[in-house]
């Protein structure tokens, strides 16, 4: 019976000898669903697995042979370039985009306008300092990374090759090796059909807009020309890189600034029979580091979930979501230890979410807790940085501690002005870094910080959260969105109608009058109300959608804020 389903799925999704007309990932998703419905170790399970491997063999052939331009025009944004494996990401397209980066560095010898944001003054300096190159667990990642290495070494650029690694460890490697830049083949938390190409400059953080614009411009020009770069790779320029060791060294060097004693934390964990740590890698790159990250702790102290290599992610969307936290919660609830820490990490290890088995903590809450912990428990002083769409819980804490708040638009690169000054930089989408660490978001530093909290305070994260909330108030953030019929300038022009909701305007929020006391317009429109609840409306930069971010002062108040946001869009004629 399963063979008939497999044959039907192949017939429905494949155009024989025509990669462009074949929907390989539509096929793979159906096969994964078929595999998930079969009993493990059954013949059906095995046959579905074999069919998935057969489908991926076709994807590999497309990666190797596709010389067409990407289906979707390349664009480097905050997190680089993303697209469909095989259709957008092929050896050909990745080689051309890598050559576009090389061209940007070559241009420094005639035009040094990008020298400051790149942190490199000449092409010869870039060649000597070299590039850190790695990839996550996506299908074809090693193939694409190898092509990147071939292009770079063909241009005389030294490569520190990290193989499969996380974004945070690659960022640390740039700093520890004094490399010129890094390239990471990852689309972060995107679904299984996506590949990605992240570029970080010499500061090891997300590239500045003028840099990503130049890469986009160069890349589009080379793709339009269609001539592949001449490859003459030099294996002598490739140096093996232990990205995790670089990360460990960076944490040790930064201990005086952030107060996290990494060896001490692990030693305390080894001697603590009253706690357990559960880490869900969701089959991502963190699985290659996790046991070493914990100093190869005894198995009873550390439980690692979904640590097998699987580019399909078992059919789930691999993000740190409440849905994906279920395995962590179920595992923690079965454990007898009183102190429990559970986390889920996305495929490239730049996002993390937490739980103690009783409560889930996203970065809206944990980032604020991290600031309070470093300030009050570690004795560190400095501001807190969080983007404008993130909870105001941290604002309340900062105000109470008489510290400044830096609140830029969405995007981790927006924290660049306060790197080295802010105790914590975080964003609502589960990214965090701390003072003395990388300017890139890093799940591992969030994990180490949470572990230190639990072991030092001898209490679960939920208990610590409730203590802080009792002093600084309760905040209930949420996000959502709606699809709209307009995009680009037409959408922005319509959203300009929201200007009517100015300071002093009274809104009906769930039947209660609430006055707008402050409006922030650096990234969409954030309207703060007289009870310190707020709602924010901003357009998506990539889709015909409008995103809502809200924060209520009670759990039940979130729905009323979402309703008010939708009502505003109706009133300005967008819905």
CORHUCOR-V489707 format. One record per pair of residues at least 4 apart in sequence whose ideal C-beta (glycine too) atoms are under 7 Angstrom apart, sorted by sequence separation. I is the first residue (numbers start at 1). J is the second residue. D is the distance in whole Angstrom. If there is no record, write none. Layout:
BEGIN
I_J_D ; I_J_D
END
This chain:
BEGIN
1_5_7 ; 2_6_6 ; 3_7_6 ; 4_8_6 ; 5_9_6 ; 6_10_6 ; 7_11_6 ; 8_12_6 ; 9_13_6 ; 10_14_5 ; 18_22_6 ; 23_27_6 ; 24_28_6 ; 25_29_6 ; 26_30_7 ; 27_31_6 ; 28_32_6 ; 29_33_7 ; 30_34_6 ; 31_35_6 ; 32_36_6 ; 33_37_6 ; 34_38_7 ; 38_42_5 ; 41_45_6 ; 43_47_6 ; 44_48_6 ; 45_49_7 ; 46_50_6 ; 47_51_6 ; 48_52_7 ; 49_53_7 ; 50_54_6 ; 51_55_6 ; 52_56_6 ; 53_57_7 ; 55_59_7 ; 56_60_6 ; 57_61_7 ; 58_62_7 ; 59_63_6 ; 60_64_6 ; 61_65_6 ; 62_66_5 ; 70_74_6 ; 76_80_6 ; 84_88_5 ; 85_89_5 ; 86_90_6 ; 89_93_6 ; 90_94_7 ; 91_95_6 ; 92_96_7 ; 93_97_6 ; 94_98_6 ; 95_99_6 ; 96_100_6 ; 98_102_7 ; 99_103_6 ; 100_104_7 ; 101_105_7 ; 102_106_6 ; 103_107_6 ; 107_111_5 ; 108_112_6 ; 114_118_5 ; 121_125_6 ; 123_127_6 ; 124_128_6 ; 125_129_6 ; 137_141_7 ; 140_144_6 ; 141_145_6 ; 142_146_6 ; 143_147_7 ; 144_148_7 ; 145_149_6 ; 146_150_6 ; 147_151_7 ; 148_152_6 ; 149_153_6 ; 150_154_6 ; 151_155_7 ; 153_157_6 ; 165_169_5 ; 166_170_7 ; 167_171_6 ; 168_172_6 ; 169_173_6 ; 170_174_7 ; 172_176_6 ; 173_177_6 ; 190_194_4 ; 200_204_6 ; 207_211_4 ; 209_213_6 ; 210_214_7 ; 211_215_7 ; 212_216_6 ; 213_217_6 ; 214_218_6 ; 215_219_6 ; 216_220_6 ; 217_221_7 ; 218_222_6 ; 219_223_6 ; 220_224_6 ; 221_225_7 ; 242_246_7 ; 243_247_6 ; 244_248_6 ; 245_249_6 ; 246_250_6 ; 247_251_6 ; 248_252_7 ; 249_253_6 ; 250_254_6 ; 251_255_7 ; 254_258_5 ; 255_259_7 ; 261_265_6 ; 262_266_7 ; 263_267_6 ; 264_268_6 ; 265_269_6 ; 266_270_6 ; 267_271_7 ; 268_272_6 ; 283_287_7 ; 286_290_6 ; 289_293_5 ; 290_294_7 ; 292_296_7 ; 297_301_4 ; 310_314_6 ; 320_324_7 ; 321_325_7 ; 325_329_6 ; 326_330_6 ; 327_331_6 ; 328_332_6 ; 329_333_6 ; 330_334_7 ; 331_335_7 ; 345_349_5 ; 346_350_7 ; 355_359_7 ; 361_365_5 ; 362_366_7 ; 363_367_5 ; 365_369_6 ; 366_370_6 ; 367_371_7 ; 368_372_7 ; 369_373_6 ; 370_374_6 ; 371_375_6 ; 372_376_6 ; 373_377_5 ; 374_378_5 ; 386_390_4 ; 392_396_6 ; 393_397_7 ; 394_398_6 ; 395_399_6 ; 396_400_6 ; 397_401_6 ; 415_419_6 ; 418_422_4 ; 427_431_5 ; 433_437_5 ; 438_442_6 ; 442_446_7 ; 443_447_6 ; 444_448_6 ; 445_449_6 ; 446_450_6 ; 447_451_6 ; 448_452_6 ; 449_453_7 ; 450_454_7 ; 451_455_6 ; 452_456_6 ; 453_457_6 ; 459_463_4 ; 461_465_6 ; 462_466_7 ; 463_467_7 ; 464_468_7 ; 465_469_6 ; 466_470_6 ; 468_472_6 ; 469_473_7 ; 486_490_4 ; 487_491_5 ; 489_493_6 ; 490_494_7 ; 491_495_6 ; 492_496_7 ; 501_505_5 ; 521_525_6 ; 528_532_7 ; 529_533_5 ; 553_557_6 ; 557_561_6 ; 558_562_6 ; 559_563_6 ; 560_564_6 ; 561_565_6 ; 562_566_7 ; 563_567_6 ; 564_568_7 ; 565_569_7 ; 566_570_6 ; 567_571_6 ; 568_572_7 ; 40_45_6 ; 76_81_5 ; 83_88_3 ; 88_93_7 ; 89_94_6 ; 115_120_7 ; 120_125_5 ; 136_141_6 ; 152_157_4 ; 165_170_5 ; 174_179_5 ; 200_205_6 ; 207_212_5 ; 255_260_6 ; 260_265_7 ; 281_286_5 ; 291_296_5 ; 297_302_5 ; 313_318_4 ; 319_324_7 ; 335_340_6 ; 346_351_4 ; 355_360_5 ; 361_366_5 ; 373_378_7 ; 375_380_6 ; 398_403_5 ; 409_414_5 ; 426_431_6 ; 433_438_6 ; 437_442_7 ; 459_464_6 ; 469_474_5 ; 486_491_4 ; 508_513_7 ; 509_514_5 ; 529_534_6 ; 540_545_4 ; 552_557_3 ; 569_574_4 ; 570_575_5 ; 15_21_4 ; 38_44_4 ; 39_45_6 ; 75_81_7 ; 83_89_5 ; 108_114_7 ; 115_121_5 ; 120_126_5 ; 135_141_4 ; 153_159_6 ; 173_179_7 ; 190_196_7 ; 200_206_6 ; 201_207_5 ; 255_261_6 ; 281_287_4 ; 355_361_7 ; 374_380_5 ; 375_381_7 ; 398_404_7 ; 408_414_4 ; 426_432_4 ; 433_439_7 ; 454_460_7 ; 519_525_7 ; 520_526_4 ; 528_534_4 ; 552_558_5 ; 569_575_4 ; 15_22_5 ; 38_45_4 ; 74_81_5 ; 108_115_6 ; 135_142_6 ; 152_159_5 ; 187_194_4 ; 200_207_6 ; 345_352_5 ; 353_360_7 ; 354_361_4 ; 398_405_5 ; 408_415_7 ; 415_422_7 ; 433_440_7 ; 454_461_7 ; 457_464_6 ; 484_491_7 ; 506_513_5 ; 507_514_5 ; 527_534_6 ; 539_546_6 ; 540_547_6 ; 14_22_5 ; 162_170_6 ; 174_182_5 ; 187_195_6 ; 188_196_6 ; 199_207_5 ; 294_302_5 ; 306_314_7 ; 316_324_6 ; 332_340_5 ; 386_394_5 ; 424_432_7 ; 425_433_5 ; 433_441_6 ; 437_445_5 ; 453_461_6 ; 486_494_6 ; 506_514_7 ; 519_527_6 ; 526_534_6 ; 527_535_6 ; 550_558_6 ; 13_22_7 ; 112_121_7 ; 135_144_7 ; 187_196_3 ; 251_260_7 ; 281_290_6 ; 343_352_5 ; 344_353_5 ; 353_362_6 ; 432_441_6 ; 433_442_6 ; 506_515_5 ; 507_516_7 ; 537_546_6 ; 538_547_5 ; 552_561_6 ; 566_575_7 ; 13_23_5 ; 35_45_6 ; 38_48_6 ; 104_114_7 ; 135_145_4 ; 149_159_5 ; 185_195_7 ; 186_196_5 ; 201_211_6 ; 252_262_6 ; 332_342_5 ; 343_353_7 ; 384_394_5 ; 395_405_5 ; 415_425_4 ; 424_434_6 ; 431_441_3 ; 518_528_4 ; 526_536_4 ; 72_83_6 ; 134_145_7 ; 162_173_6 ; 171_182_7 ; 185_196_7 ; 251_262_5 ; 279_290_6 ; 343_354_5 ; 423_434_7 ; 434_445_6 ; 450_461_6 ; 453_464_6 ; 504_515_7 ; 505_516_5 ; 516_527_5 ; 517_528_6 ; 525_536_7 ; 537_548_6 ; 550_561_4 ; 108_120_7 ; 133_145_6 ; 149_161_6 ; 170_182_5 ; 185_197_6 ; 186_198_6 ; 354_366_5 ; 406_418_5 ; 423_435_5 ; 433_445_6 ; 504_516_7 ; 517_529_7 ; 524_536_6 ; 525_537_5 ; 550_562_6 ; 13_26_5 ; 14_27_7 ; 35_48_4 ; 70_83_6 ; 71_84_7 ; 108_121_7 ; 109_122_6 ; 160_173_6 ; 329_342_7 ; 342_355_4 ; 371_384_4 ; 422_435_6 ; 432_445_7 ; 503_516_6 ; 516_529_6 ; 517_530_5 ; 524_537_6 ; 535_548_7 ; 536_549_4 ; 13_27_4 ; 34_48_5 ; 35_49_6 ; 108_122_5 ; 109_123_5 ; 170_184_5 ; 183_197_7 ; 184_198_4 ; 248_262_7 ; 290_304_5 ; 328_342_4 ; 384_398_5 ; 432_446_5 ; 502_516_7 ; 503_517_7 ; 515_529_7 ; 524_538_2 ; 548_562_6 ; 105_120_7 ; 108_123_6 ; 133_148_6 ; 341_356_7 ; 342_357_6 ; 412_427_6 ; 420_435_7 ; 434_449_7 ; 501_516_6 ; 503_518_7 ; 514_529_4 ; 515_530_5 ; 523_538_6 ; 524_539_7 ; 535_550_5 ; 550_565_7 ; 71_87_5 ; 72_88_6 ; 81_97_7 ; 133_149_6 ; 183_199_6 ; 199_215_6 ; 328_344_6 ; 340_356_5 ; 406_422_6 ; 503_519_6 ; 514_530_6 ; 534_550_7 ; 10_27_7 ; 31_48_6 ; 35_52_7 ; 71_88_6 ; 106_123_5 ; 160_177_6 ; 167_184_6 ; 290_307_7 ; 340_357_5 ; 410_427_7 ; 502_519_6 ; 514_531_6 ; 534_551_5 ; 548_565_5 ; 9_27_6 ; 70_88_4 ; 105_123_5 ; 181_199_7 ; 182_200_5 ; 533_551_6 ; 160_179_6 ; 167_186_7 ; 181_200_6 ; 325_344_5 ; 367_386_6 ; 384_403_6 ; 388_407_5 ; 412_431_6 ; 533_552_5 ; 31_51_5 ; 32_52_7 ; 66_86_6 ; 181_201_5 ; 287_307_4 ; 324_344_6 ; 383_403_5 ; 387_407_7 ; 388_408_7 ; 419_439_4 ; 533_553_5 ; 9_30_5 ; 31_52_5 ; 105_126_4 ; 131_152_6 ; 181_202_6 ; 382_403_7 ; 383_404_4 ; 384_405_6 ; 385_406_4 ; 386_407_6 ; 387_408_6 ; 388_409_6 ; 389_410_5 ; 532_553_7 ; 9_31_6 ; 63_85_7 ; 180_202_5 ; 305_327_5 ; 383_405_6 ; 387_409_6 ; 531_553_6 ; 63_86_5 ; 70_93_5 ; 74_97_6 ; 281_304_6 ; 283_306_5 ; 305_328_7 ; 332_355_7 ; 367_390_7 ; 368_391_7 ; 371_394_6 ; 383_406_6 ; 387_410_5 ; 416_439_7 ; 546_569_6 ; 28_52_6 ; 31_55_6 ; 62_86_4 ; 66_90_4 ; 277_301_7 ; 281_305_7 ; 282_306_5 ; 320_344_5 ; 333_357_5 ; 415_439_7 ; 533_557_6 ; 67_92_5 ; 276_301_7 ; 277_302_5 ; 278_303_5 ; 279_304_5 ; 280_305_4 ; 281_306_5 ; 283_308_6 ; 320_345_7 ; 332_357_3 ; 368_393_4 ; 372_397_5 ; 59_85_6 ; 66_92_6 ; 131_157_6 ; 133_159_5 ; 174_200_6 ; 279_305_7 ; 280_306_6 ; 281_307_5 ; 283_309_7 ; 305_331_7 ; 320_346_6 ; 329_355_6 ; 364_390_6 ; 368_394_4 ; 371_397_6 ; 375_401_6 ; 501_527_6 ; 535_561_5 ; 28_55_5 ; 59_86_5 ; 63_90_5 ; 64_91_6 ; 130_157_6 ; 137_164_6 ; 270_297_6 ; 276_303_7 ; 278_305_7 ; 283_310_4 ; 319_346_6 ; 328_355_6 ; 364_391_4 ; 367_394_6 ; 387_414_7 ; 498_525_5 ; 27_55_5 ; 62_90_7 ; 63_91_6 ; 130_158_3 ; 131_159_6 ; 132_160_5 ; 133_161_5 ; 134_162_4 ; 136_164_7 ; 174_202_7 ; 266_294_7 ; 269_297_6 ; 303_331_6 ; 318_346_6 ; 325_353_6 ; 329_357_6 ; 365_393_7 ; 412_440_7 ; 533_561_7 ; 537_565_6 ; 5_34_6 ; 127_156_5 ; 130_159_6 ; 131_160_7 ; 133_162_7 ; 134_163_6 ; 135_164_6 ; 171_200_6 ; 175_204_5 ; 266_295_4 ; 318_347_5 ; 364_393_7 ; 368_397_6 ; 412_441_5 ; 535_564_6 ; 127_157_5 ; 128_158_7 ; 130_160_6 ; 132_162_6 ; 134_164_7 ; 174_204_4 ; 283_313_5 ; 325_355_6 ; 385_415_5 ; 535_565_5 ; 24_55_6 ; 126_157_6 ; 127_158_7 ; 134_165_4 ; 167_198_7 ; 270_301_7 ; 282_313_6 ; 283_314_7 ; 320_351_5 ; 537_568_7 ; 2_34_7 ; 269_301_6 ; 320_352_6 ; 171_204_4 ; 320_353_4 ; 385_418_5 ; 24_58_6 ; 284_318_6 ; 24_59_5 ; 148_183_5 ; 325_360_6 ; 383_418_7 ; 134_170_5 ; 282_318_5 ; 390_426_7 ; 385_422_4 ; 390_427_6 ; 391_428_7 ; 132_170_5 ; 322_360_6 ; 383_421_6 ; 384_422_6 ; 390_428_4 ; 382_421_6 ; 383_422_5 ; 384_423_6 ; 385_424_7 ; 389_428_5 ; 498_537_6 ; 145_185_5 ; 382_422_6 ; 384_424_6 ; 385_425_4 ; 386_426_5 ; 387_427_5 ; 6_47_7 ; 132_173_5 ; 144_185_5 ; 382_423_4 ; 386_427_7 ; 2_44_4 ; 132_174_5 ; 282_324_6 ; 19_62_4 ; 380_423_5 ; 3_47_7 ; 141_185_5 ; 495_539_6 ; 2_47_6 ; 6_51_5 ; 132_177_7 ; 244_289_5 ; 2_48_7 ; 19_66_6 ; 132_179_5 ; 280_327_6 ; 492_539_7 ; 510_557_7 ; 20_68_7 ; 131_179_6 ; 138_186_7 ; 244_292_6 ; 280_328_5 ; 375_423_6 ; 491_539_5 ; 102_151_7 ; 129_178_6 ; 130_179_5 ; 131_180_6 ; 135_184_7 ; 138_187_7 ; 244_293_7 ; 374_423_5 ; 428_477_7 ; 94_144_5 ; 98_148_5 ; 129_179_5 ; 130_180_6 ; 131_181_5 ; 132_182_4 ; 133_183_5 ; 134_184_5 ; 135_185_4 ; 136_186_4 ; 278_328_5 ; 374_424_7 ; 510_560_3 ; 129_180_4 ; 131_182_6 ; 135_186_7 ; 144_195_7 ; 509_560_5 ; 91_143_7 ; 95_147_5 ; 99_151_6 ; 131_183_6 ; 371_423_6 ; 509_561_6 ; 85_138_7 ; 91_144_7 ; 94_147_5 ; 98_151_4 ; 102_155_5 ; 278_331_5 ; 371_424_5 ; 382_435_6 ; 85_139_6 ; 94_148_6 ; 98_152_7 ; 126_180_4 ; 278_332_6 ; 370_424_5 ; 85_140_6 ; 89_144_6 ; 125_180_7 ; 140_195_7 ; 509_564_5 ; 91_147_5 ; 95_151_5 ; 138_195_5 ; 367_424_6 ; 487_544_4 ; 507_564_6 ; 486_544_7 ; 276_335_5 ; 286_345_5 ; 367_426_3 ; 485_544_7 ; 120_180_5 ; 374_434_7 ; 484_544_5 ; 276_337_4 ; 284_345_6 ; 483_544_6 ; 484_545_7 ; 24_86_6 ; 275_337_5 ; 282_344_7 ; 284_346_6 ; 285_347_6 ; 370_432_7 ; 483_545_5 ; 484_546_6 ; 274_337_5 ; 282_345_7 ; 284_347_3 ; 285_348_6 ; 286_349_5 ; 363_426_5 ; 482_545_7 ; 274_338_6 ; 275_339_4 ; 276_340_6 ; 277_341_5 ; 278_342_4 ; 279_343_6 ; 280_344_4 ; 281_345_6 ; 282_346_7 ; 284_348_7 ; 285_349_6 ; 363_427_7 ; 364_428_5 ; 481_545_5 ; 482_546_6 ; 274_339_5 ; 275_340_7 ; 280_345_7 ; 282_347_7 ; 284_349_7 ; 363_428_6 ; 367_432_6 ; 481_546_6 ; 279_345_7 ; 481_547_4 ; 19_86_7 ; 363_430_5 ; 481_548_6 ; 501_568_7 ; 173_241_6 ; 362_430_6 ; 363_431_7 ; 479_547_7 ; 480_548_5 ; 177_246_7 ; 363_432_6 ; 479_548_6 ; 173_243_5 ; 176_246_4 ; 479_549_5 ; 498_568_6 ; 172_243_7 ; 397_468_7 ; 400_472_6 ; 478_550_6 ; 170_243_5 ; 173_246_4 ; 176_249_6 ; 169_243_4 ; 172_246_5 ; 176_250_6 ; 477_551_4 ; 498_572_6 ; 154_229_7 ; 169_244_5 ; 172_247_4 ; 175_250_6 ; 397_472_5 ; 476_551_6 ; 497_572_3 ; 396_472_4 ; 475_551_6 ; 476_552_5 ; 63_140_5 ; 154_231_5 ; 161_238_5 ; 169_246_7 ; 353_430_5 ; 396_473_5 ; 476_553_7 ; 151_229_6 ; 154_232_5 ; 159_237_6 ; 161_239_7 ; 165_243_4 ; 169_247_4 ; 172_250_4 ; 351_429_7 ; 352_430_6 ; 475_553_7 ; 476_554_6 ; 494_572_6 ; 154_233_5 ; 158_237_5 ; 159_238_5 ; 160_239_5 ; 161_240_6 ; 162_241_4 ; 168_247_6 ; 351_430_4 ; 370_449_6 ; 377_456_7 ; 474_553_6 ; 476_555_5 ; 494_573_7 ; 59_139_6 ; 60_140_6 ; 63_143_6 ; 151_231_7 ; 153_233_5 ; 157_237_7 ; 159_239_7 ; 161_241_6 ; 351_431_6 ; 373_453_6 ; 478_558_5 ; 494_574_5 ; 59_140_7 ; 150_231_5 ; 153_234_4 ; 158_239_7 ; 160_241_4 ; 162_243_4 ; 350_431_6 ; 476_557_7 ; 119_201_5 ; 120_202_6 ; 393_475_4 ; 476_558_6 ; 480_562_6 ; 56_139_6 ; 118_201_5 ; 119_202_3 ; 150_233_4 ; 392_475_6 ; 117_201_6 ; 118_202_6 ; 119_203_6 ; 153_237_4 ; 391_475_5 ; 482_566_7 ; 153_238_6 ; 391_477_4 ; 149_238_6 ; 350_440_7 ; 351_441_7 ; 484_574_6 ; 117_208_4 ; 350_441_5 ; 352_443_4 ; 350_442_6 ; 351_443_6 ; 117_210_6 ; 118_211_6 ; 350_443_6 ; 482_575_7 ; 117_211_5 ; 349_443_5 ; 352_446_5 ; 349_444_7 ; 352_447_6 ; 369_464_6 ; 114_210_7 ; 354_450_6 ; 369_465_6 ; 372_468_5 ; 114_211_6 ; 101_199_6 ; 345_443_5 ; 369_468_6 ; 97_197_6 ; 114_214_6 ; 361_461_6 ; 365_465_6 ; 94_197_7 ; 359_462_4 ; 343_447_6 ; 356_460_4 ; 358_462_5 ; 361_465_7 ; 82_187_4 ; 356_461_5 ; 89_195_4 ; 356_462_5 ; 343_450_7 ; 354_461_6 ; 82_190_6 ; 85_193_6 ; 79_188_6 ; 84_193_5 ; 85_194_7 ; 132_241_6 ; 134_243_6 ; 341_450_6 ; 84_194_7 ; 85_195_5 ; 104_214_5 ; 320_430_5 ; 341_451_6 ; 83_194_7 ; 104_215_6 ; 82_194_6 ; 83_195_6 ; 341_454_5 ; 364_477_4 ; 409_522_5 ; 410_523_5 ; 82_196_4 ; 101_215_6 ; 104_218_6 ; 408_522_7 ; 409_523_3 ; 81_196_7 ; 100_215_6 ; 103_218_5 ; 259_374_6 ; 339_454_6 ; 80_196_6 ; 81_197_4 ; 258_374_7 ; 80_197_5 ; 80_198_4 ; 100_218_4 ; 79_198_6 ; 80_199_6 ; 100_219_4 ; 166_285_5 ; 192_311_6 ; 259_378_4 ; 165_285_6 ; 166_286_6 ; 169_289_7 ; 192_312_5 ; 340_460_6 ; 341_461_7 ; 164_285_5 ; 192_313_6 ; 259_380_6 ; 339_460_6 ; 97_219_5 ; 100_222_5 ; 96_219_7 ; 99_222_6 ; 166_289_7 ; 164_288_5 ; 96_222_4 ; 191_317_5 ; 96_223_5 ; 78_206_6 ; 189_318_6 ; 93_223_7 ; 99_229_4 ; 189_319_4 ; 96_228_7 ; 388_520_6 ; 95_228_6 ; 95_229_6 ; 388_522_6 ; 77_212_7 ; 388_523_5 ; 76_212_4 ; 92_228_6 ; 388_526_6 ; 76_215_5 ; 76_216_5 ; 392_532_6 ; 75_216_5 ; 74_216_6 ; 392_534_7 ; 74_219_5 ; 74_220_6 ; 137_283_6 ; 73_220_7 ; 137_284_5 ; 389_536_6 ; 136_284_6 ; 137_285_6 ; 74_223_7 ; 136_285_4 ; 293_444_6 ; 69_223_5 ; 189_346_4 ; 286_443_7 ; 188_346_6 ; 189_347_7 ; 188_347_7 ; 392_551_6 ; 188_348_5 ; 389_549_4 ; 391_551_6 ; 186_347_7 ; 186_348_4 ; 188_350_6 ; 189_351_6 ; 184_348_7 ; 25_192_7 ; 25_193_4 ; 137_309_6 ; 139_311_4 ; 138_311_6 ; 137_311_6 ; 277_451_7 ; 258_434_5 ; 258_435_5 ; 257_435_5 ; 258_436_4 ; 257_436_3 ; 258_437_6 ; 275_454_7 ; 167_348_5 ; 168_349_6 ; 166_348_6 ; 167_349_6 ; 168_350_6 ; 254_436_3 ; 269_451_7 ; 166_349_3 ; 167_350_4 ; 254_437_5 ; 265_448_6 ; 272_455_6 ; 262_448_6 ; 265_451_6 ; 269_455_6 ; 250_437_7 ; 265_452_5 ; 268_455_5 ; 250_438_7 ; 260_448_6 ; 260_449_6 ; 265_455_6 ; 260_452_6 ; 247_444_6 ; 208_413_7 ; 206_412_5 ; 207_413_7 ; 206_413_4 ; 205_413_6 ; 137_347_6 ; 136_347_5 ; 205_416_6 ; 136_348_4 ; 205_419_7 ; 204_438_5 ; 205_439_3 ; 206_440_7 ; 204_439_6 ; 205_440_5 ; 203_439_6 ; 204_440_6 ; 200_440_7 ; 52_312_7 ; 175_438_7 ; 172_438_6 ; 171_438_4 ; 171_440_4 ; 168_438_6 ; 171_442_7 ; 168_440_6 ; 167_440_6 ; 168_442_3 ; 168_443_6 ; 168_444_5 ; 166_443_7 ; 168_445_7 ; 166_444_7 ; 36_315_6 ; 32_312_5 ; 33_315_6 ; 32_315_4 ; 28_312_6 ; 78_411_4 ; 78_413_6
END
